[in-house]
Amino acid sequence: MEVLAGRVLIHPTDLARSTVFYRDVLGLAVFREFPGGTVFFLGGGYLEVSGRAAGSTAGGVQLWMQVRDLVAVHGELAAAGVTVLREPRREPWGLDEMWIADPDGLRIVVVEVPPEHPMRRDPRS
């Protein structure tokens, strides 16, 4: 599997408070905002603060990995015996996603960004 990008997702107990902390207190630059969350630049990767955890956020950490061909990766991972938690599908925010789990149960979202998605455009232009 060729991973093109990755991000850490945090589901805080208070989204607004955490967004203020990462944006205003730590001064992380915003990569993109969407209903329910914000993605920040984090060095060579990204940190997404979205959703909401019911309790401790320690179990709310997940990995996000972008790939070129989600259907092909799904086949490769399923053939390798990887636990597929959710089959690939187009999400309301426009990304094609599937969910897998590592051996300890850590949830990992594997994503293909469709050509027409805003993440494909250079925000600097």
Stockholm file with secondary structure:
# STOCKHOLM 1.0

chainA/1-125         MEVLAGRVLIHPTDLARSTVFYRDVLGLAVFREFPGGTVFFLGGGYLEVSGRAAGSTAGGVQLWMQVRDLVAVHGELAAAGVTVLREPRREPWGLDEMWIADPDGLRIVVVEVPPEHPMRRDPRS
#=GR chainA/1-125 SS CCCCEEEEEECCSSHHHHHHIIIIISCCCEEEEETTEEEEEETTEEEEEESCCSSCGGGGCEEEEECSCHHHHHHHHHHTTCEEEEEEEECTTSCEEEEEECTTCCEEEEEECCTTSGGGSCTTC
#=GC SS_cons         CCCCEEEEEECCSSHHHHHHIIIIISCCCEEEEETTEEEEEETTEEEEEESCCSSCGGGGCEEEEECSCHHHHHHHHHHTTCEEEEEEEECTTSCEEEEEECTTCCEEEEEECCTTSGGGSCTTC
//
